[in-house]
Amino acid sequence: MLSAGTRVGRGPLALVTGGFRRFPPAMTTGVQMSLKFQRNDDGTLTGCNTDTGFTVTSADEEEVRRLVHEDAGWEYTPPPPPPAPGFHRFALVHDEFGDGTFGHEQYEGLRTRPPSGCEPVDWGGFALKCERPGRTLLEAVSDTVTEIRREHGLVMNSMGIEDPGEWLDDDKNGYGAQIVAHLVLTAAHRAALLGYGRKDLVRLLDAAGAA
């Protein structure tokens, strides 16, 4: 049963800045199923399964996520309770071109002796789910990446963000901050592959007016 104020619709849709835009059916043929969520100015949340065009808008965030997952045929698991004050929950991924499978020998030490608060997981490659202390999320991520590099010689170069173009909140320690950390880690990794060093990245940050 839907709660009062819940709006449900169906039709080929695409998520764009500022709202949803309707596309002709032919333009959505063969598009991979994707679940999108957008916070609205009135405080409601809109969810969309872009594969079927199913959309729902409600002030009840959990209801929106449950209905969109059900439309996709996926079981929805509510998020865990928030971490304790001063702790941050995030994922770190070693995005390795080539043989970067979870069971690869290069991860043996990290699999058996992960940082405190981190759990190794197989996401088609090696990843860690972490709940770590820090004044900010970026500090917690930085400290964890540093510890792994120092203890195991691996640089975790991703946070597993599938679509960093999404932007759902302005919480300094929320999902937006995870996107920022993900972009920095991937940029540093890929810049190094191209032969760019720290000075090149700092120069670009300075040029962008980073405080």
C-alpha positions in Angstrom: 0.0 0.0 0.0 1.4 3.4 -1.0 1.6 6.2 1.5 -0.2 9.4 1.0 1.4 11.8 -1.5 3.2 9.1 -3.3 3.2 9.6 -7.1 3.9 6.7 -9.5 4.3 6.8 -13.2 5.7 4.7 -16.1 7.2 5.6 -19.4 10.7 5.9 -21.0 12.6 8.5 -18.9 16.1 9.9 -18.5 17.5 11.7 -15.5 18.8 15.2 -16.3 19.8 18.1 -14.2 16.8 19.7 -12.6 14.3 16.9 -13.2 13.3 14.0 -15.5 12.9 14.3 -19.2 10.7 12.0 -21.3 12.3 10.3 -24.2 10.6 8.5 -27.2 10.5 4.7 -26.6 12.8 4.0 -29.6 15.6 5.9 -27.8 15.5 3.6 -24.8 15.6 0.3 -26.6 18.5 -1.9 -25.3 19.4 0.5 -22.5 20.9 -1.4 -19.6 18.7 -1.4 -16.5 19.6 1.5 -14.2 18.1 2.8 -11.0 18.3 6.6 -10.6 17.4 8.7 -7.6 17.0 12.5 -7.3 16.3 14.7 -4.4 13.7 17.4 -5.2 13.5 21.0 -4.0 10.3 20.2 -2.0 12.1 17.5 0.0 10.7 14.5 -1.8 12.7 11.9 -3.6 12.1 10.7 -7.1 13.2 7.2 -8.1 13.4 5.9 -11.7 14.1 2.6 -13.3 15.3 3.9 -16.7 15.0 0.4 -18.2 11.2 0.3 -17.7 10.4 4.0 -17.3 8.8 3.3 -13.9 9.0 6.4 -11.6 7.8 7.2 -8.1 8.0 10.3 -6.0 7.4 10.4 -2.3 8.5 12.1 0.9 9.2 8.5 2.2 12.7 7.8 0.9 12.6 4.1 1.9 9.3 3.6 0.1 10.7 5.1 -3.1 13.8 2.9 -3.0 11.8 -0.2 -2.2 9.3 0.4 -5.1 12.0 1.1 -7.7 14.0 -2.0 -6.7 10.8 -4.1 -6.8 10.0 -2.8 -10.3 13.5 -3.9 -11.3 13.0 -7.4 -9.8 15.6 -6.8 -7.1 15.2 -7.3 -3.4 15.7 -4.1 -1.5 17.7 -4.2 1.7 17.3 -1.1 3.9 20.5 0.6 4.7 22.2 -0.2 8.0 22.0 2.3 10.9 24.4 5.3 10.6 27.9 4.8 12.0 28.9 5.9 15.4 29.8 9.6 15.8 33.2 10.3 14.5 33.2 7.3 12.2 32.6 7.1 8.4 31.4 4.2 6.2 32.9 3.8 2.7 34.3 1.4 0.2 37.8 1.2 -1.3 38.5 -0.6 -4.5 41.8 -1.7 -6.2 40.8 -1.0 -9.8 43.5 -3.1 -11.6 43.7 -3.4 -15.3 44.4 -7.0 -16.2 44.6 -9.7 -13.5 43.0 -8.0 -10.6 40.7 -10.7 -9.3 39.8 -10.9 -5.7 41.8 -14.1 -5.1 45.0 -12.8 -6.7 48.2 -13.4 -4.7 48.9 -9.7 -4.5 46.0 -9.2 -2.2 46.8 -12.1 0.2 48.2 -9.9 2.9 45.4 -7.4 2.7 42.8 -10.2 2.7 44.1 -11.7 5.8 45.2 -8.5 7.6 42.9 -5.7 6.5 42.9 -2.4 8.4 40.8 -2.3 11.6 37.2 -1.6 10.6 37.6 -2.9 7.1 36.2 -6.1 5.5 37.5 -7.6 2.2 34.7 -8.2 -0.4 34.7 -9.6 -3.9 33.2 -7.0 -6.2 34.5 -8.7 -9.4 37.9 -7.4 -8.1 39.4 -6.6 -4.7 37.5 -4.2 -2.5 37.1 -3.3 1.2 34.0 -2.2 3.0 35.2 0.1 5.8 33.9 1.9 8.9 36.7 4.1 10.1 37.3 7.1 12.4 38.1 10.6 11.1 37.2 14.2 11.6 35.8 14.1 8.0 35.1 11.4 5.5 38.0 12.6 3.4 40.3 12.3 6.4 39.1 8.7 7.2 39.6 7.7 3.5 43.1 9.3 3.4 44.2 7.6 6.6 43.0 4.3 5.4 44.6 4.6 1.9 47.9 5.7 3.6 47.8 2.7 6.0 47.2 0.2 3.2 50.0 1.7 1.0 52.4 1.7 3.9 51.6 -1.8 5.2 50.8 -3.7 2.0 52.3 -1.6 -0.9 48.9 -1.2 -2.6 47.2 2.0 -3.6 43.5 1.7 -3.4 42.5 3.9 -6.4 38.7 3.9 -6.4 35.7 4.0 -4.1 33.6 2.0 -6.5 31.3 4.9 -7.5 29.6 3.7 -10.6 28.3 7.1 -11.8 30.3 10.0 -10.3 28.2 12.4 -12.4 25.4 11.9 -10.0 25.1 14.4 -7.2 22.5 13.8 -4.5 23.4 15.8 -1.5 25.6 18.6 -0.1 26.5 16.8 3.2 30.3 17.3 3.7 30.5 13.7 4.9 27.8 12.1 2.7 27.6 10.6 -0.7 28.8 13.7 -2.4 32.1 13.5 -0.3 32.5 9.9 -1.4 32.2 11.0 -5.0 34.9 13.7 -4.5 37.3 11.1 -2.9 36.6 8.7 -5.7 37.4 11.3 -8.4 40.6 12.3 -6.6 41.8 8.6 -6.2 41.0 7.7 -9.8 42.5 10.9 -11.1 45.8 10.3 -9.3 46.0 6.7 -10.5 45.2 7.5 -14.1 47.4 10.5 -14.2 50.3 8.4 -13.0 49.6 5.9 -15.8 49.9 8.7 -18.3 53.2 10.0 -16.8 51.8 12.9 -14.8 53.2 13.5 -11.3 52.1 15.2 -8.1 53.2 18.7 -9.2 51.1 18.4 -12.4 48.0 17.6 -10.3 48.6 20.3 -7.7 49.1 22.8 -10.5 45.7 21.9 -12.0 44.1 22.1 -8.6 45.6 25.6 -8.1 44.4 26.6 -11.5 40.9 25.6 -10.6 41.1 27.8 -7.5 41.2 25.1 -4.9 41.6 26.7 -1.5 
